[in-house]
């Protein structure tokens, strides 16, 4: 077993089996989303139509956090038989909790030991990621996090990834809106280009109108993906796709 695999396993164990006497759960949230777009980028200049079904779970604890999701896409038309399953698991262990020291400073809330495991998809990836992160206290944001990983790729040469995640709730009278999402930037290697993926969601809290806030959302997701999968424009055009979105939390 490689050193990276052992270290990522240690992160996962720490995230999953923090001592019960010292562990405190702040929240746990699960959701199911349905997305539809005609604009997802296929090879060359071609577009494809997909419906995505996504299950997500996020937890927050005094020892850190976890995020887990699975995507299943259902192709339409000529792509009707090209569906696949893709998932990620991302644990973050608070170094403040681990060391017993307050690591906050200014806008910095905490420092994390961060890992991520990616599996499935069209090429059946099996990627292991390990790095460090910062959780931030940004006024007006529910959360804001940055992570830097070394990525042990199963299908391509290893590289590095920078990830930014955020959530910004907004209220306009009786209207509640959530603007959240992520940015991934991966470095280039001998066999692939660097890629940049900007993936925000803008959602209206439908449940708030019926006395159940933060339960049912409807809105859009935008995907801007340059050098998708590390492939340049001679193989796959830059993706610019707007998806209709419905999301149910439970």
Secondary structure, DSSP 8 states (H G I E B T S, - for coil): --HHHHHHHHHHHHHH---TTT--EEEEEEEEEEEEEEEEE-SBT-EEEEEEEEEEEEEEETTEEEEEEEEEEEE-GGGTT--EEEEEEEEEEEHHHHHTS---BTTEEEEEEEEEEEEETTTTEEEEEEEEEEEE--TT-SEEEEEEEEEE-SSS--EEEEEEEEEEEEEETTEEEEEEEEEEEE--BTTB--EEEEEEEEEEEGGGGGT-TTTEEEEEEEEEEETGGG--TTTB--EEEEEEEEEEE-
